[in-house]
Amino acid sequence: MGRALRADAERSVRAILEAAERVLAQDAGASMEQIAEAAGLTRITVHRRFANRQALLEALAVSAERQLIEAIEDARPDSAPVLVALYRVTSNVLRVKSAWRFTLSHGTPHGEAAAALWVEIDTHTLELLTRAQREGILASATDLHWARQVYYALLGEAMNMPGPQSNPDALRPDAEEPDALVTLVVDTLLHGTGPRAHPSSRRHHGYYRRAWSDRPNPVDRRINDMLQLPELPFPTTPSPPEAWSRGEQRGALNATALAHTDFYVNPGGPDSADAESMLNAVTLLGRPPEGDFQLSALVTVDFQAQYDAGVLFLWSDDKHWAKLCFEFSPAAEPMVVSVVTVDRSDDANAFVVDDRSVWLRMARVDGVYAYHASTDGKKWQLVRVFSLGDAVAEHTIGFEAQAPTGDGCTVTFDQIHFTQQRLDNIRDGS
């Protein structure tokens, strides 16, 4: 009986809060009696839950701010590529602000509980902006506390646009154009209202707008076209979708690397001149089944410029990932190269290939990874053995295409093969 009473109490509190948001949004001076009537409850029931109007306002703030925190955390701001995370956070926060329009714009001072939640929101936001600055999305001289206030102001003003005011349903998850305000907020935060200095970067930001989510979500249905590979027993997400396709004849996977894109964190730091740090190459990733596996493909690259590459990619988060690359070396030779990143990238050359194609293979054995390469798909040479930590169940794998120094290239992944057969000897790939 006690459990039923608690559930009933939770339902009545939720009904009161939802009714209070609706009523106060229309009339900020509405009485507790009016709120009770809108909730379908008696005035006595409302006063039993909330002793006075201030207690109700505090509960509204706590409820709305908890949903804001959930919205931010759901965007994976610590692990998703930073531009993807920024668009996701903005999209999620605007949906919450649309649902709690009165509460999140009300000027009543917060109580202790709501104030503590707002500190958590501030911290999450500042951490995301710090990532953006570290990865070159925000200028190195940007005052991040000021940037956070500007971001908050943009989010607030977005809710005053004619669209949301005249059509609150425009920000519902199933709306036809849910990303218009998201794009406006993020573009203004990153570029202001002046001309873009680098049109190509704006184009790439557009790709990230279409890569907000790697899981089913009605908001993202236009960009969530999972590229199903019958060779793989798990779904994969292309980012961006426009960069990936299947060949009509042989069914090969084709990728178009965008200009000046890569996954690389220079071990010499941001001031090092030998290679630029980037986290923006096109990817096609999915989460494999638990346990051991092998993933292999015949990789062909239309080399155009130094470091163009087709890659088997292993991703944990933006500080932990690894690449097995078929790459165009500084000596203008196709070469097998591996890169393992734990905060900073550690890359190593393996061997030169006298062709524009090579076989690459990634294997996992008891949570340890091995990279192998082959010129015939039969005899494999060990390239690298490494670990990316214990959270292997969270790792995603797949493909990447990059063009760090050039204007782009095309990559083909053919004869893709996945098996959960254990590699008997992780160092002997023959």
Secondary structure, 3 states (H helix, E strand, C coil): CHHHHHHHHHHHHHHHHHHHHHHHHHCCCCCHHHHHHHHCCCHHHHHHHCCCHHHHHHHHHHHHHHHHHHHHHHCCCCCCCHHHHHHHHHHHHHHHHHHCCCHHHCCCCCCHHHHHHHHHHHHHHHHHHHHHHHCCCCCCCCCHHHHHHHHHHHHHHHCCCHHHHHCHHHHCCCCCCCCHHHHHHHHHHHHCCCCCCCHHHHHHHHHHHCCCCCCCCHHHCCCCCCCCCCCCCCCCEEECHHHEEECCCCCCEEEEECCCECEECCCCCCCCCCCCCEECCEEEEECCCCCCEEEEEEEEECCCCCCCEEEEEEEEECCEEEEEEEEECCCCCEEEEEEEEECCEEEEEEEECCCCEEEEEEEEECCEEEEEEECCCCCCEEEEEECCCCCHHHCEEEEEEEECCCCCEEEEEEEEEEECCCCCCCCCCC
